[in-house]
Each structure stands twice: as C-alpha cells, then as structure tokens.
Amino acid sequence: MGVDQYTSAHRFEPLSDGGRIELQREVDDSAGVVEIRGHLRGIAQAFAAGQFDEPMLVHARDVPGTAVMAERRSVITYAYRDLPRGGEVRISSRDSIAIVAIHEFLAFQRSEHHAGM
C-alpha cells in the first residue's frame, strides 16, 4: 500500500446493505494520504471487476466472502470517497447472499488487521 499501517487507522464496518472500508492516516502526512487514496481507488476498481487477488496475496490464503463477491459482482457496487486523511470504499448491494459475503469479507479483514468497525 505504501504507507505505515501502524500509523494509519483501518475500519471495516458492516452495514445493512453491505459495508465500508475506511483507511486514514493518524498523523499529518500528505504523501501518505495520496497513497491511501490511490490504493483505495484501485481496490474499488479491482473488486468491481471481480478481482480479489490483492487480499489473497496480502493474507496468503483465500479470503472469506471474496468468491461469492466475485461471482455476484453484477449486484454489488463499490463507491470510493475521499476522507480528510485518506478515503473509504462503500460496498453496497440489495442481494442478501452478496451482503452475507460482504460481511464475511469485512469480518475477516477486521480480524486480520486488528481493526475496529
């Protein structure tokens, strides 16, 4: 990703229609903010295309929820938005099976990154 994860705050929040991934720097770091924003924009684009290679490479295993998210990509939207010190990817769907998969993915990420909701 290009920034120190220990001085950045991750959030993986489940929501009734999907969830959101938030990443922000905890210190003043304009270059880090640019890196985060580029990273999250890329994540949103890759996930929308059904490509979940990066989470699998980072965690060196299949990531729960991603197979279903890839399979049901046509009913899931990924919207990137800038935040003051980073950005977020809002993941949403009206498909109940996709929402369960999104929640599985977010729970795994939250656990792996020792992050809050």
C-alpha positions as CSV (number, residue, x, y, z in Angstrom):
1,M,0.0,0.0,0.0
2,G,2.9,2.3,0.5
3,V,2.1,3.8,4.0
4,D,2.8,2.6,7.5
5,Q,-0.2,0.6,8.6
6,Y,0.7,1.1,12.2
7,T,0.2,4.9,12.0
8,S,-3.0,4.5,9.9
9,A,-6.4,3.6,11.1
10,H,-8.3,0.8,9.3
11,R,-12.1,0.3,9.7
12,F,-14.1,-2.5,8.2
13,E,-17.7,-1.6,9.0
14,P,-20.6,-3.9,8.2
15,L,-23.8,-2.1,7.2
16,S,-27.3,-3.3,6.5
17,D,-26.8,-3.1,2.7
18,G,-23.1,-4.1,2.7
19,G,-20.4,-2.2,4.4
20,R,-17.4,0.1,4.1
21,I,-13.6,0.0,4.2
22,E,-12.0,3.1,5.6
23,L,-8.3,3.9,5.8
24,Q,-6.9,7.2,7.2
25,R,-3.6,8.4,8.4
26,E,-3.4,9.2,12.1
27,V,-0.6,11.7,11.5
28,D,-0.1,14.6,9.2
29,D,1.2,13.0,6.0
30,S,0.0,14.5,2.7
31,A,2.1,12.0,0.7
32,G,0.6,9.1,2.7
33,V,-3.0,10.4,2.1
34,V,-2.3,10.4,-1.6
35,E,-1.0,6.8,-1.4
36,I,-4.1,5.7,0.6
37,R,-6.5,7.3,-1.9
38,G,-4.8,5.7,-4.9
39,H,-4.8,2.3,-3.1
40,L,-8.5,2.5,-2.2
41,R,-9.5,3.7,-5.7
42,G,-7.6,0.7,-7.1
43,I,-9.3,-1.6,-4.7
44,A,-12.8,-0.3,-5.7
45,Q,-12.0,-0.8,-9.4
46,A,-10.5,-4.3,-8.9
47,F,-13.3,-5.5,-6.7
48,A,-15.9,-4.2,-9.1
49,A,-14.3,-6.3,-11.8
50,G,-14.4,-9.3,-9.5
51,Q,-10.6,-9.3,-8.9
52,F,-9.7,-10.1,-5.3
53,D,-6.0,-11.0,-5.9
54,E,-4.6,-8.4,-3.6
55,P,-6.4,-9.5,-0.4
56,M,-5.4,-13.1,-1.2
57,L,-1.7,-12.1,-1.7
58,V,-1.6,-10.0,1.4
59,H,-3.1,-12.7,3.6
60,A,-1.6,-15.7,1.7
61,R,-4.9,-17.5,1.6
62,D,-8.4,-17.5,0.2
63,V,-10.3,-14.6,1.9
64,P,-13.8,-15.4,3.1
65,G,-16.6,-13.9,1.1
66,T,-14.5,-13.0,-2.0
67,A,-15.5,-16.0,-4.1
68,V,-19.2,-15.0,-3.7
69,M,-18.4,-11.3,-4.1
70,A,-16.6,-12.1,-7.4
71,E,-19.5,-14.3,-8.6
72,R,-22.1,-11.7,-7.7
73,R,-20.2,-8.7,-8.8
74,S,-23.0,-7.5,-11.1
75,V,-25.2,-6.9,-8.0
76,I,-22.6,-5.2,-5.8
77,T,-21.4,-1.6,-6.2
78,Y,-18.1,-0.1,-4.9
79,A,-18.0,3.6,-4.5
80,Y,-14.8,5.4,-3.5
81,R,-14.9,8.7,-1.5
82,D,-12.1,10.9,-0.2
83,L,-11.9,11.4,3.6
84,P,-9.8,14.1,5.3
85,R,-6.8,11.9,5.9
86,G,-7.5,9.1,3.4
87,G,-10.5,7.5,1.9
88,E,-13.2,4.9,2.0
89,V,-14.8,2.3,-0.2
90,R,-18.5,1.9,0.3
91,I,-19.7,-1.6,-0.7
92,S,-23.4,-2.0,-1.3
93,S,-26.0,-4.4,-2.6
94,R,-29.6,-5.4,-2.4
95,D,-28.8,-9.0,-2.8
96,S,-29.0,-10.9,0.5
97,I,-26.4,-13.5,-0.5
98,A,-23.9,-10.8,-1.6
99,I,-24.5,-8.9,1.7
100,V,-23.6,-12.0,3.7
101,A,-20.4,-12.4,1.7
102,I,-19.5,-8.7,2.1
103,H,-20.0,-9.1,5.9
104,E,-17.8,-12.3,5.9
105,F,-15.1,-10.4,4.0
106,L,-15.2,-7.4,6.3
107,A,-15.1,-9.5,9.5
108,F,-12.1,-11.4,8.2
109,Q,-10.3,-8.1,7.3
110,R,-11.2,-6.6,10.7
111,S,-9.7,-9.6,12.4
112,E,-6.6,-9.8,10.3
113,H,-5.8,-6.1,10.6
114,H,-6.8,-5.9,14.3
115,A,-9.1,-3.0,13.2
116,G,-12.3,-1.5,14.6
117,M,-15.6,-1.3,13.0
